Amino acid sequence: MKVLIIQMNNLIKGIDKRLNVIDRIISKSKDIDLILLPALSTTSYLEDVELIKYLDKENGLAYRFTKDMSSKYNSLFGFITKKV
């Protein structure tokens, strides 16, 4: 099993820019089975209202992005989270 773990620089601002960087990183990898991202890698830090919209189950951007990327690269996606 090949695993790709992506860490994002928080100086990259904006969800669209961050998603594009993630897509480019994945596109340079070959035959990845599992892609792991830290929980805030796609959003950086957002206000609560924005974060709720982003994480909104099947309508949220996070869900659509991971679903699209899973299909595009034929890989499983996961977010690494840790409760504080």
C-alpha positions in Angstrom: 0.0 0.0 0.0 1.3 3.4 -1.0 0.4 6.3 1.3 0.9 10.0 0.6 0.8 12.4 3.6 0.5 16.1 2.7 1.4 18.9 5.0 0.4 22.4 4.0 2.2 25.7 4.6 -0.2 28.1 6.4 1.2 31.0 4.4 -0.9 29.8 1.5 -4.1 31.7 1.9 -7.5 30.9 0.5 -9.3 27.6 0.2 -9.1 27.5 -3.7 -5.4 28.1 -3.7 -4.9 25.4 -1.0 -7.0 22.9 -2.9 -5.1 23.6 -6.1 -1.8 23.0 -4.3 -3.0 19.7 -2.9 -4.3 18.6 -6.3 -0.9 19.5 -7.9 1.0 17.5 -5.2 -1.2 14.5 -5.7 -0.9 14.7 -9.5 2.9 14.3 -9.2 2.5 11.1 -7.3 1.9 7.7 -8.9 -0.4 4.8 -7.8 -1.2 6.2 -4.4 -3.7 4.1 -2.4 -4.3 6.4 0.6 -3.9 10.2 0.8 -3.8 11.7 4.3 -4.2 15.4 5.1 -4.1 17.1 8.5 -7.5 18.5 9.4 -6.7 22.1 8.7 -4.6 21.5 5.5 -7.4 22.5 3.2 -8.8 25.4 5.1 -5.9 26.8 7.2 -7.8 28.7 9.9 -11.4 29.8 9.3 -14.0 31.6 11.4 -16.7 29.3 12.8 -19.4 30.3 10.3 -17.1 29.6 7.3 -15.9 26.4 8.8 -19.4 25.0 9.3 -20.3 25.7 5.6 -17.1 24.1 4.5 -17.6 20.9 6.6 -21.3 20.6 5.9 -21.6 16.9 5.2 -22.5 16.1 1.6 -23.0 19.7 0.5 -19.8 21.0 2.0 -16.7 21.8 0.0 -14.6 19.4 2.0 -16.9 16.5 1.1 -17.1 17.4 -2.6 -13.3 17.9 -2.8 -12.4 14.6 -1.2 -15.0 12.8 -3.3 -13.8 14.3 -6.5 -10.1 13.7 -5.7 -10.8 10.1 -4.7 -12.4 9.5 -8.1 -9.8 11.4 -10.1 -6.9 9.6 -8.5 -8.6 6.3 -7.6 -7.4 6.7 -4.0 -8.9 6.8 -0.5 -8.8 10.1 1.3 -8.5 10.7 5.0 -8.1 13.7 7.3 -5.9 13.4 10.4 -7.6 14.9 13.4 -6.7 15.0 17.0 -9.1 16.0 19.8 -7.6 18.6 22.1 
